[in-house]
Each structure stands twice: as structure tokens, then as C-alpha cells.
Amino acid sequence: MTDVKAIRALLINEVVPDDPRQDFHGSDTGAYAGSLISLFQEAGIGFRSMKDIDESGITVINAVNTPKQGRKITSLQMEESMPAFRKTLSERKDLEVIVLNGDVAKKMFNRIVKSETGRNLIPSIVTYKLRNNVYMYRGIRVLPSYIVTGENIQIEKKKRAMVIEDLKTMIHLLEGNNGNQ
């Protein structure tokens, strides 16, 4: 895995899967890693493995570190995961971009920002309405996006296209461009 100091972008997914082998760093052929790698490839970014992603200075984490209990992520799960999530964010010193993949990642990130500033950074509205706005946190560009895992990203073509655009924007920002397509 990439040295913590060398991480320039952080993709924050919602929740760990039931089976750790399906997580991002469980196996490149696991559900989470396979989905993300295919999205990067569709974006024209030639990552073939999670190692490629890590070595590029991009790391992927889950905001909630316990699997869903039923169909939903509970408030208790988010609260219990918050200390580790907060620590992960505070350890990343060279971040340039944070991509919030899904509503849970957005909620948890907003809890941290609100505890520091008294207000949310990302408005609580549907993601597609947020995409053309610029959000900054401690000099870091924050991109609200859709979840990169699960069945929905495989079948919802519009959301998939928006995630691909967001990955391209992240790469442009890391390359020193302004993030415009």
C-alpha cells in the first residue's frame, strides 16, 4: 500500500462488504475492486489492479467499517465507525482530492466538517445537483459522487457515466489541471 504521506486522493466508499475478500483490497477480482477497476478503465485510466491505484497516490477506504445490518447502514454503525474514519482523514497530509462515493460517505464526511465548522460542506440534496459546484475542505477539493460498488452502478447507466466523469475530474485535478473536461 502507498505511504500515507504520498496519498494525494482518497475515494471514500460507503461500507465494507460481508465478505472481506470482496472488499477493495481483498482481491482484484472481488466485487468492490473489480467494479472500481472497470470504472477507471472506462474512464480511460489504465489501472489494472488495486496495486496500480494505490501506487498512483489514490487510496480507497470504506466510511463504515462493519457490514450492513439488513438493507441499511444504521446510525449506530456510522457513529461506531466515526473515530476510525476521522483518524484516516487526519492522517492524510498531502491530499488534493476527496471523492465521496455515496450518501453514507457524504453524511459521515459532513459530520466531521460540521464538528469543525458548525455547518455541512456538502448540501443534503441529490448528488447529480451537486456535481457542478466546487467544494473545498482545508484546501482539498471534495467531489460528491455515486457509490462505485453494488448492482446499481452496474445497471444505472447515467450514474455510471457520472462516476466515470468524476474519476476523470479527480485525475485532471491530480495532474494539475482545473478539473474541467
C-alpha positions in Angstrom: 0.0 0.0 0.0 1.1 3.6 -0.7 2.9 5.5 2.1 0.3 7.6 4.0 2.2 10.8 3.2 2.2 10.1 -0.5 -1.6 9.7 -0.8 -3.0 12.5 -3.0 -6.5 11.4 -3.5 -9.0 9.5 -1.3 -12.0 7.7 -2.6 -14.5 7.1 0.2 -17.0 4.2 -0.4 -19.9 3.6 1.9 -19.5 0.3 3.7 -17.4 -2.9 3.9 -18.9 -6.0 2.3 -20.0 -9.0 4.3 -17.1 -11.0 2.8 -13.7 -9.3 3.3 -12.4 -11.0 0.1 -14.9 -8.9 -1.9 -13.5 -5.6 -0.5 -11.2 -3.3 -2.4 -8.0 -4.9 -1.0 -9.4 -8.4 -0.7 -8.8 -9.4 -4.3 -8.6 -7.6 -7.6 -11.3 -10.0 -8.8 -13.6 -9.3 -5.8 -16.8 -7.4 -6.3 -15.6 -4.0 -5.0 -12.2 -3.9 -6.6 -13.5 -5.4 -9.9 -16.2 -2.7 -10.1 -13.8 0.2 -9.3 -11.1 -1.1 -11.7 -13.6 -1.4 -14.5 -14.8 2.2 -13.9 -11.3 3.5 -14.1 -10.7 1.6 -17.3 -13.9 3.0 -18.8 -12.7 6.5 -17.8 -9.5 5.8 -19.9 -7.4 5.4 -16.9 -5.3 2.3 -17.3 -5.4 0.8 -13.8 -5.4 -3.0 -13.9 -5.2 -3.7 -10.2 -5.7 -2.1 -6.8 -1.9 -2.0 -6.5 -1.9 0.3 -9.6 -4.4 2.5 -8.0 -2.5 2.6 -4.6 0.8 3.3 -6.3 -0.7 6.2 -8.2 -1.3 8.0 -4.9 -5.0 7.2 -4.8 -6.4 5.1 -1.9 -9.8 3.7 -1.4 -11.5 3.3 2.0 -14.9 2.5 3.4 -16.5 5.1 5.7 -18.3 2.4 7.7 -16.1 -0.5 8.8 -18.8 -3.0 9.6 -21.1 -4.7 7.0 -24.7 -3.5 6.6 -27.2 -5.0 9.1 -30.0 -5.9 6.8 -30.6 -3.5 3.9 -29.5 -0.3 5.6 -26.5 1.2 7.3 -27.6 2.2 10.8 -26.8 5.5 12.6 -25.1 3.4 15.3 -22.8 1.8 12.7 -21.9 5.2 11.4 -21.2 6.5 14.9 -19.1 3.5 15.8 -17.1 3.9 12.6 -16.6 7.6 13.1 -13.4 7.6 15.2 -11.5 5.4 12.7 -12.9 7.4 9.8 -11.9 10.7 11.4 -8.4 9.3 12.1 -8.0 8.2 8.5 -8.8 11.6 7.2 -6.5 13.3 9.7 -3.5 11.1 8.8 -3.6 12.1 5.1 -1.4 15.2 4.9 -0.9 15.6 1.2 -4.5 15.1 0.0 -5.6 17.1 -3.0 -8.9 15.4 -3.8 -11.5 13.5 -1.8 -14.3 11.7 -3.7 -17.3 10.9 -1.6 -18.8 7.8 -3.2 -22.4 7.6 -2.0 -24.7 9.2 0.5 -23.3 7.5 3.6 -19.8 8.7 2.7 -21.2 12.2 2.3 -23.1 12.1 5.6 -20.0 10.9 7.6 -17.8 13.4 5.9 -20.3 16.2 6.7 -20.4 15.1 10.4 -16.6 15.7 10.6 -16.8 19.1 8.8 -19.8 20.2 10.9 -17.9 19.3 14.1 -15.2 21.7 13.0 -17.1 24.5 11.2 -20.6 24.3 12.6 -22.1 23.5 9.1 -22.1 20.9 6.4 -19.8 21.3 3.5 -21.9 19.2 1.1 -25.7 20.1 0.9 -28.1 17.3 1.6 -29.6 17.2 -1.9 -29.5 14.6 -4.6 -25.9 14.1 -5.9 -26.5 15.0 -9.6 -27.5 18.5 -8.5 -24.2 18.9 -6.6 -21.8 17.9 -9.4 -21.2 21.3 -11.0 -20.3 23.0 -7.7 -16.8 23.3 -6.2 -16.5 22.2 -2.6 -13.2 22.8 -0.7 -12.2 21.4 2.7 -8.8 22.5 4.1 -7.6 23.3 0.6 -8.7 19.9 -0.6 -11.2 19.6 -3.5 -14.2 17.4 -2.5 -16.2 15.7 -5.2 -19.6 14.3 -4.2 -20.3 11.2 -6.4 -22.2 8.0 -6.5 -21.2 4.7 -4.9 -18.8 2.6 -7.0 -19.9 -0.8 -5.8 -23.0 -2.9 -5.9 -25.5 -3.9 -8.5 -26.9 -0.4 -9.1 -23.7 1.0 -10.5 -23.6 -1.9 -13.0 -27.1 -1.2 -14.3 -27.8 2.5 -13.9 -26.0 3.9 -17.0 -26.4 7.6 -16.0 -24.9 7.1 -12.6 -22.1 5.0 -14.0 -21.4 7.8 -16.6 -21.3 10.4 -13.8 -18.9 8.3 -11.7 -16.6 7.9 -14.7 -16.7 11.7 -15.2 -15.9 12.2 -11.5 -12.9 9.8 -11.8 -11.6 11.8 -14.8 -12.1 15.0 -12.9 -10.1 13.6 -10.0 -7.2 12.6 -12.3 -7.3 16.0 -14.0 -7.0 17.7 -10.6 -4.1 15.4 -9.6 -2.4 16.3 -12.9 -2.6 20.0 -12.1 -5.5 20.8 -14.4 -8.6 22.6 -13.3 -10.8 19.6 -13.4 -12.8 20.7 -16.4 -13.5 18.1 -19.0 
